[in-house]
Amino acid sequence: MFPMEAAASATRVWTATIWAPAPEDLGRTMVQLGMAWSFVRYSQDYVGVETQAKAENLGVHGWQCEPAWEWRAHQRK
């Protein structure tokens, strides 16, 4: 994976910096780690790594988080 640094300010807002080698697909890595969803409306590229992240309850999948596009759809109703 990538080296990563995280820091919190006095207001407790977290920021992270990730250093990635140039050819690495950061979107794929984020989905693989459960830090993002695969947005299949536009691409099927990350479906496999998302399935694995779900099976391992990584990140958003371990907390039953609602994807942003579903949340927005509920707000419109």
C-alpha positions as CSV (number, residue, x, y, z in Angstrom):
1,M,0.0,0.0,0.0
2,F,0.9,3.6,0.2
3,P,2.7,5.5,3.0
4,M,0.2,7.8,4.7
5,E,0.2,10.6,7.3
6,A,-2.8,11.8,9.2
7,A,-3.2,14.8,11.5
8,A,-5.9,16.4,13.5
9,S,-6.1,20.1,14.2
10,A,-7.5,21.7,17.4
11,T,-10.9,21.6,15.7
12,R,-10.6,17.9,15.3
13,V,-10.8,17.9,11.5
14,W,-8.8,15.1,10.1
15,T,-6.7,15.4,7.0
16,A,-4.6,12.8,5.3
17,T,-1.8,12.8,2.7
18,I,-1.1,9.8,0.6
19,W,2.0,9.4,-1.5
20,A,1.3,7.1,-4.5
21,P,3.6,6.0,-7.3
22,A,2.5,7.6,-10.6
23,P,0.9,4.6,-12.3
24,E,-1.1,3.5,-9.3
25,D,-4.9,3.8,-9.5
26,L,-5.8,5.8,-6.4
27,G,-9.6,5.3,-7.0
28,R,-9.1,1.5,-7.1
29,T,-7.1,1.6,-3.9
30,M,-9.7,3.6,-2.1
31,V,-12.5,1.2,-3.1
32,Q,-10.3,-1.8,-2.2
33,L,-9.7,-0.3,1.3
34,G,-13.4,0.5,1.8
35,M,-12.7,4.3,1.7
36,A,-15.0,4.7,-1.4
37,W,-17.8,3.0,-3.3
38,S,-17.6,1.7,-6.8
39,F,-20.0,4.0,-8.8
40,V,-21.3,1.4,-11.2
41,R,-23.5,3.9,-13.0
42,Y,-20.4,5.1,-14.8
43,S,-17.9,2.2,-14.6
44,Q,-17.7,-1.5,-13.7
45,D,-13.9,-1.3,-13.1
46,Y,-13.9,-1.5,-9.3
47,V,-16.7,-4.0,-8.7
48,G,-14.4,-6.9,-7.9
49,V,-12.3,-5.0,-5.4
50,E,-15.5,-3.6,-3.8
51,T,-17.0,-7.1,-3.5
52,Q,-13.8,-8.1,-1.6
53,A,-14.0,-5.0,0.7
54,K,-17.6,-5.7,1.5
55,A,-16.8,-9.4,2.3
56,E,-14.1,-8.1,4.7
57,N,-16.3,-5.3,6.2
58,L,-13.7,-2.7,5.4
59,G,-14.3,1.0,5.9
60,V,-17.8,2.2,4.8
61,H,-18.9,-1.4,4.4
62,G,-18.2,-2.2,8.1
63,W,-20.5,0.6,9.2
64,Q,-23.4,0.2,6.8
65,C,-22.8,3.7,5.5
66,E,-25.2,4.9,2.8
67,P,-23.6,5.9,-0.5
68,A,-24.0,9.6,-1.3
69,W,-26.2,9.0,-4.4
70,E,-28.7,7.0,-2.3
71,W,-28.7,9.6,0.5
72,R,-29.4,12.4,-2.1
73,A,-32.3,10.3,-3.6
74,H,-33.9,9.9,-0.2
75,Q,-33.6,13.7,0.4
76,R,-35.5,14.4,-2.8
77,K,-38.5,12.4,-1.7
